[in-house]
Structure formats: C-alpha cells, structure tokens
Amino acid sequence: PGGDGLQAASVSERIRRQVEDMGIMLPDDSRSIRITASFGTSSYAIESVENIDLLIKRADDALYLAKDKGRNCVCNSCA
C-alpha cells in the first residue's frame, strides 16, 4: 500500500529472484529441486474511482500474462 506500479514490480521481482535462487530439499534428502514464481501486480492513483474488484482483476490478468510469457517473470498493470 502506498507504492506505485514500479515499486510493486520491483518488490515482486526481488521476491521472484529469491524464490528462483533457493533450493528446496526433498523430504528424503535425496536431492534439491528448484522452483520458479510468476507475479502479477496492479496499482492505481489514490484519486481514482476504481474499486477493489477491478484492481484485483487487473492483477490477476497481469499474472496470467506473466504465465503466458513463459513464466518466472513479473508483469504489471497500472491504471
């Protein structure tokens, strides 16, 4: 809250890189696996008359765009 679209995308990218860089050990300790993450972010000007449902829909659309682009990325939707 209080940030703009670029800040949201920047934080999401930092988290995405951290997820990509960490290995997850399987329960039997036989090997480590890597995972990736995709993020969709959205923002709007405080003086906007948008409602929360539209904001969430735009973030969801941005997430699906990130997945369509090959996953493991961040897409942002700004009003």
Secondary structure by P-SEA (a helix, b strand, c coil): ccccaaaaaaaaaaaaaaaaabbbbcccccbbbbbbbbbbbbbbcccccccaaaaaaaaaaaaaaaaaacccbbbbbcc
